Amino acid sequence: MNNLYLFDIDATLVNATKAHLTAYQNAYLEVFNKKVADETLYKRFGQAEKEIHLGVCKELGLSYTDSDLERIIKIWEEGVINTINPQSVQLLPGVRECLEYLKPRDKLGVITGNLKRVGEVLLDSNNLADYFLIKSYGDNAEQRVDILKNALSQARDKDYAFDNLIVIGDSPSDIKAGKLVNALTVGVATGYSSRDKLQEFNPNLAIDSLLEYRKIIELTSKS
């Protein structure tokens, strides 16, 4: 049985949450002179980049132009890239073991709301890039599901046949987007959302970390 596994990056494979949060907050201070609470941003992690900022502006009642959103994204992008290094990006538990097990057996890809430049830096920080044959980033995506659809388009272009599509991520956005493309969904509680919170969105499986990757394998073997 052939499987295609699509992984989120930040808070699923690596932890660079603090760098993202600080860069976002600095961007809002510069563009809107507005301090944005951690919670306002955290709960949107996992969405496509533009989707995050539309939600934040709506919640805070900020009037904005397309130029404002572009400035925020640019300031954030440069802030994250200038902050990230191998010492500041933590490889999360079980990730290497999971990828080493899966790579010889199945096709692997990443799906991330991060822009390509940021996503590549995150993968390179822990030498993860070579595990993945498909890489779908948030550039030009309006919603999270668009990133997934782009990954599937890449799979078709490469003639990758698969019996199961598995979407693995730390946020409700990953689960909801996965369901929209009829994927098996796995919530990993290594980000902002607890395992109980992820289970509210009815994933096929919720785990505490990728140390439990064999449960994912069991899931695909039953499908």
DOGUDREN-418944 format. One record per residue (C-alpha): x, y, z; residue number from 0. Coordinates in steps of 0.001 Angstrom, whole numbers. Layout:
<rs>
<xx: X, yy: Y, zz: Z, k: NUM>
...
</rs>
This chain:
<rs>
<xx: 0, yy: 0, zz: 0, k: 0>
<xx: 1379, yy: 3394, zz: -1011, k: 1>
<xx: 965, yy: 6389, zz: 1254, k: 2>
<xx: 1588, yy: 10104, zz: 849, k: 3>
<xx: 2330, yy: 11818, zz: 4165, k: 4>
<xx: 2091, yy: 15607, zz: 4270, k: 5>
<xx: 3581, yy: 17275, zz: 7363, k: 6>
<xx: 3195, yy: 20782, zz: 8686, k: 7>
<xx: 6578, yy: 22261, zz: 9656, k: 8>
<xx: 6505, yy: 24664, zz: 12607, k: 9>
<xx: 5302, yy: 23092, zz: 15880, k: 10>
<xx: 4961, yy: 19726, zz: 14110, k: 11>
<xx: 8524, yy: 19017, zz: 12966, k: 12>
<xx: 10395, yy: 21889, zz: 14630, k: 13>
<xx: 9698, yy: 24572, zz: 17194, k: 14>
<xx: 10350, yy: 28116, zz: 16007, k: 15>
<xx: 7178, yy: 29549, zz: 17518, k: 16>
<xx: 8898, yy: 32264, zz: 19557, k: 17>
<xx: 10718, yy: 33602, zz: 16503, k: 18>
<xx: 7444, yy: 33753, zz: 14547, k: 19>
<xx: 5559, yy: 35420, zz: 17395, k: 20>
<xx: 8177, yy: 38109, zz: 17968, k: 21>
<xx: 8452, yy: 38868, zz: 14248, k: 22>
<xx: 4676, yy: 39191, zz: 13882, k: 23>
<xx: 4401, yy: 41507, zz: 16880, k: 24>
<xx: 7238, yy: 43697, zz: 15626, k: 25>
<xx: 5519, yy: 43939, zz: 12238, k: 26>
<xx: 2224, yy: 45092, zz: 13741, k: 27>
<xx: 4028, yy: 47670, zz: 15856, k: 28>
<xx: 5787, yy: 49055, zz: 12807, k: 29>
<xx: 2787, yy: 49084, zz: 10449, k: 30>
<xx: -104, yy: 49867, zz: 12835, k: 31>
<xx: 1668, yy: 50973, zz: 16017, k: 32>
<xx: -367, yy: 48214, zz: 17649, k: 33>
<xx: 746, yy: 45659, zz: 20208, k: 34>
<xx: -878, yy: 42309, zz: 19413, k: 35>
<xx: -1405, yy: 39834, zz: 22228, k: 36>
<xx: 251, yy: 36435, zz: 22018, k: 37>
<xx: -3123, yy: 34673, zz: 22116, k: 38>
<xx: -4464, yy: 36617, zz: 19125, k: 39>
<xx: -1619, yy: 35269, zz: 16989, k: 40>
<xx: -1176, yy: 31817, zz: 18512, k: 41>
<xx: -4719, yy: 30733, zz: 17746, k: 42>
<xx: -4185, yy: 31490, zz: 14047, k: 43>
<xx: -918, yy: 29624, zz: 13647, k: 44>
<xx: -1384, yy: 26994, zz: 10965, k: 45>
<xx: -3399, yy: 29231, zz: 8653, k: 46>
<xx: -2120, yy: 30611, zz: 5365, k: 47>
<xx: -115, yy: 33806, zz: 5831, k: 48>
<xx: -2681, yy: 36234, zz: 4405, k: 49>
<xx: -5450, yy: 34393, zz: 6233, k: 50>
<xx: -3671, yy: 35044, zz: 9561, k: 51>
<xx: -3506, yy: 38792, zz: 9022, k: 52>
<xx: -7036, yy: 39183, zz: 7738, k: 53>
<xx: -8223, yy: 37470, zz: 10925, k: 54>
<xx: -6042, yy: 39571, zz: 13220, k: 55>
<xx: -7109, yy: 42845, zz: 11581, k: 56>
<xx: -10766, yy: 41873, zz: 11825, k: 57>
<xx: -10491, yy: 40886, zz: 15485, k: 58>
<xx: -8675, yy: 44093, zz: 16425, k: 59>
<xx: -10804, yy: 46342, zz: 14217, k: 60>
<xx: -7828, yy: 47549, zz: 12221, k: 61>
<xx: -8402, yy: 49294, zz: 8899, k: 62>
<xx: -5877, yy: 48097, zz: 6362, k: 63>
<xx: -4898, yy: 48180, zz: 2714, k: 64>
<xx: -3327, yy: 45447, zz: 621, k: 65>
<xx: -97, yy: 47404, zz: 962, k: 66>
<xx: -348, yy: 47195, zz: 4768, k: 67>
<xx: -703, yy: 43411, zz: 4635, k: 68>
<xx: 2220, yy: 43133, zz: 2244, k: 69>
<xx: 4382, yy: 45230, zz: 4597, k: 70>
<xx: 3463, yy: 43100, zz: 7606, k: 71>
<xx: 4328, yy: 39909, zz: 5749, k: 72>
<xx: 7617, yy: 41335, zz: 4484, k: 73>
<xx: 8675, yy: 42607, zz: 7922, k: 74>
<xx: 7715, yy: 39274, zz: 9507, k: 75>
<xx: 9581, yy: 37305, zz: 6843, k: 76>
<xx: 12806, yy: 39256, zz: 7284, k: 77>
<xx: 12475, yy: 39166, zz: 11080, k: 78>
<xx: 12101, yy: 35389, zz: 11195, k: 79>
<xx: 14912, yy: 34714, zz: 8733, k: 80>
<xx: 17276, yy: 37008, zz: 10633, k: 81>
<xx: 16414, yy: 35284, zz: 13927, k: 82>
<xx: 16442, yy: 31623, zz: 12963, k: 83>
<xx: 19577, yy: 29533, zz: 13295, k: 84>
<xx: 20244, yy: 25883, zz: 14174, k: 85>
<xx: 20476, yy: 26806, zz: 17865, k: 86>
<xx: 17122, yy: 28618, zz: 17935, k: 87>
<xx: 15058, yy: 25967, zz: 16135, k: 88>
<xx: 14347, yy: 22865, zz: 18191, k: 89>
<xx: 13744, yy: 19528, zz: 16480, k: 90>
<xx: 10631, yy: 18123, zz: 18135, k: 91>
<xx: 10482, yy: 14682, zz: 19813, k: 92>
<xx: 10198, yy: 11673, zz: 17535, k: 93>
<xx: 10567, yy: 13606, zz: 14287, k: 94>
<xx: 13834, yy: 12111, zz: 13089, k: 95>
<xx: 12754, yy: 8582, zz: 14026, k: 96>
<xx: 9415, yy: 9019, zz: 12254, k: 97>
<xx: 10932, yy: 10382, zz: 9049, k: 98>
<xx: 13706, yy: 7775, zz: 8989, k: 99>
<xx: 11094, yy: 5039, zz: 9249, k: 100>
<xx: 8739, yy: 6426, zz: 6620, k: 101>
<xx: 11099, yy: 7699, zz: 3943, k: 102>
<xx: 12164, yy: 4282, zz: 2531, k: 103>
<xx: 8538, yy: 3119, zz: 2446, k: 104>
<xx: 6363, yy: 6055, zz: 1384, k: 105>
<xx: 6300, yy: 9502, zz: -223, k: 106>
<xx: 6727, yy: 12468, zz: 2135, k: 107>
<xx: 5921, yy: 16149, zz: 1743, k: 108>
<xx: 5606, yy: 19345, zz: 3747, k: 109>
<xx: 2670, yy: 21733, zz: 3763, k: 110>
<xx: 3192, yy: 25015, zz: 5551, k: 111>
<xx: 1633, yy: 28434, zz: 5773, k: 112>
<xx: 5140, yy: 29836, zz: 5902, k: 113>
<xx: 6476, yy: 31591, zz: 2844, k: 114>
<xx: 9002, yy: 29550, zz: 874, k: 115>
<xx: 12057, yy: 31435, zz: 2151, k: 116>
<xx: 11043, yy: 30882, zz: 5779, k: 117>
<xx: 10019, yy: 27268, zz: 5254, k: 118>
<xx: 13330, yy: 26431, zz: 3610, k: 119>
<xx: 15290, yy: 28005, zz: 6464, k: 120>
<xx: 13276, yy: 26001, zz: 9008, k: 121>
<xx: 13890, yy: 22730, zz: 7168, k: 122>
<xx: 17578, yy: 23465, zz: 6649, k: 123>
<xx: 18057, yy: 24348, zz: 10325, k: 124>
<xx: 17781, yy: 20668, zz: 11252, k: 125>
<xx: 18749, yy: 19052, zz: 7941, k: 126>
<xx: 15183, yy: 17959, zz: 7166, k: 127>
<xx: 14791, yy: 19088, zz: 3553, k: 128>
<xx: 16055, yy: 15879, zz: 1947, k: 129>
<xx: 13305, yy: 13798, zz: 3540, k: 130>
<xx: 10621, yy: 15496, zz: 1455, k: 131>
<xx: 9831, yy: 15070, zz: -2230, k: 132>
<xx: 6984, yy: 17597, zz: -2143, k: 133>
<xx: 7207, yy: 21054, zz: -612, k: 134>
<xx: 4157, yy: 23318, zz: -631, k: 135>
<xx: 4465, yy: 26774, zz: 909, k: 136>
<xx: 2063, yy: 29561, zz: 1752, k: 137>
<xx: 3114, yy: 32012, zz: -960, k: 138>
<xx: -12, yy: 33296, zz: -2732, k: 139>
<xx: -2323, yy: 30929, zz: -803, k: 140>
<xx: -5581, yy: 32470, zz: 380, k: 141>
<xx: -6463, yy: 29601, zz: 2740, k: 142>
<xx: -4780, yy: 26572, zz: 4273, k: 143>
<xx: -6534, yy: 24156, zz: 1933, k: 144>
<xx: -4913, yy: 25900, zz: -1052, k: 145>
<xx: -1508, yy: 24789, zz: 249, k: 146>
<xx: -2738, yy: 21207, zz: 414, k: 147>
<xx: -4160, yy: 21377, zz: -3092, k: 148>
<xx: -832, yy: 22646, zz: -4378, k: 149>
<xx: 913, yy: 19664, zz: -2763, k: 150>
<xx: -1524, yy: 17291, zz: -4468, k: 151>
<xx: -914, yy: 19042, zz: -7777, k: 152>
<xx: 2824, yy: 18471, zz: -7313, k: 153>
<xx: 2145, yy: 14790, zz: -6600, k: 154>
<xx: 143, yy: 14474, zz: -9825, k: 155>
<xx: 2876, yy: 16220, zz: -11801, k: 156>
<xx: 5408, yy: 13725, zz: -10439, k: 157>
<xx: 3067, yy: 10771, zz: -11129, k: 158>
<xx: 3003, yy: 9763, zz: -7476, k: 159>
<xx: 258, yy: 7190, zz: -6991, k: 160>
<xx: -950, yy: 6619, zz: -3434, k: 161>
<xx: -3692, yy: 4739, zz: -1646, k: 162>
<xx: -3801, yy: 6935, zz: 1454, k: 163>
<xx: -3233, yy: 10650, zz: 1905, k: 164>
<xx: -2274, yy: 11548, zz: 5477, k: 165>
<xx: -2127, yy: 15140, zz: 6733, k: 166>
<xx: -159, yy: 15632, zz: 9951, k: 167>
<xx: -117, yy: 18919, zz: 11843, k: 168>
<xx: -379, yy: 20636, zz: 15189, k: 169>
<xx: -3328, yy: 22951, zz: 14520, k: 170>
<xx: -7066, yy: 22711, zz: 13902, k: 171>
<xx: -6389, yy: 24332, zz: 10516, k: 172>
<xx: -4390, yy: 21257, zz: 9467, k: 173>
<xx: -7243, yy: 18945, zz: 10433, k: 174>
<xx: -9936, yy: 21030, zz: 8759, k: 175>
<xx: -7935, yy: 21419, zz: 5545, k: 176>
<xx: -7125, yy: 17713, zz: 5472, k: 177>
<xx: -10785, yy: 16801, zz: 5707, k: 178>
<xx: -11560, yy: 19057, zz: 2748, k: 179>
<xx: -9311, yy: 16916, zz: 530, k: 180>
<xx: -10528, yy: 13605, zz: 2021, k: 181>
<xx: -7239, yy: 12895, zz: 3794, k: 182>
<xx: -6676, yy: 10926, zz: 6946, k: 183>
<xx: -5874, yy: 13565, zz: 9552, k: 184>
<xx: -3475, yy: 13381, zz: 12484, k: 185>
<xx: -3315, yy: 16075, zz: 15147, k: 186>
<xx: -5, yy: 16363, zz: 17006, k: 187>
<xx: -136, yy: 18237, zz: 20313, k: 188>
<xx: 3306, yy: 19824, zz: 20071, k: 189>
<xx: 1978, yy: 23287, zz: 19275, k: 190>
<xx: -521, yy: 25712, zz: 20778, k: 191>
<xx: -3448, yy: 23248, zz: 20818, k: 192>
<xx: -3652, yy: 20475, zz: 23395, k: 193>
<xx: -4511, yy: 16918, zz: 22426, k: 194>
<xx: -8022, yy: 17401, zz: 23843, k: 195>
<xx: -8462, yy: 20582, zz: 21809, k: 196>
<xx: -7352, yy: 18842, zz: 18611, k: 197>
<xx: -9777, yy: 16001, zz: 19259, k: 198>
<xx: -12651, yy: 18505, zz: 19174, k: 199>
<xx: -12052, yy: 18742, zz: 15406, k: 200>
<xx: -12427, yy: 14967, zz: 14964, k: 201>
<xx: -9089, yy: 13965, zz: 13452, k: 202>
<xx: -8617, yy: 10316, zz: 12613, k: 203>
<xx: -5898, yy: 10296, zz: 15271, k: 204>
<xx: -4597, yy: 12679, zz: 17941, k: 205>
<xx: -1201, yy: 12092, zz: 19540, k: 206>
<xx: 1020, yy: 13921, zz: 22002, k: 207>
<xx: 4095, yy: 13923, zz: 19768, k: 208>
<xx: 5668, yy: 12108, zz: 16839, k: 209>
<xx: 7256, yy: 9735, zz: 19329, k: 210>
<xx: 3926, yy: 7959, zz: 18788, k: 211>
<xx: 4469, yy: 7692, zz: 15028, k: 212>
<xx: 3722, yy: 3957, zz: 14996, k: 213>
<xx: 98, yy: 4832, zz: 15787, k: 214>
<xx: 38, yy: 6732, zz: 12478, k: 215>
<xx: 1333, yy: 3645, zz: 10701, k: 216>
<xx: -1374, yy: 1542, zz: 12360, k: 217>
<xx: -3965, yy: 4063, zz: 11173, k: 218>
<xx: -2886, yy: 3769, zz: 7543, k: 219>
<xx: -2743, yy: -8, zz: 7681, k: 220>
<xx: -6422, yy: -114, zz: 8686, k: 221>
<xx: -7590, yy: 2200, zz: 5903, k: 222>
</rs>
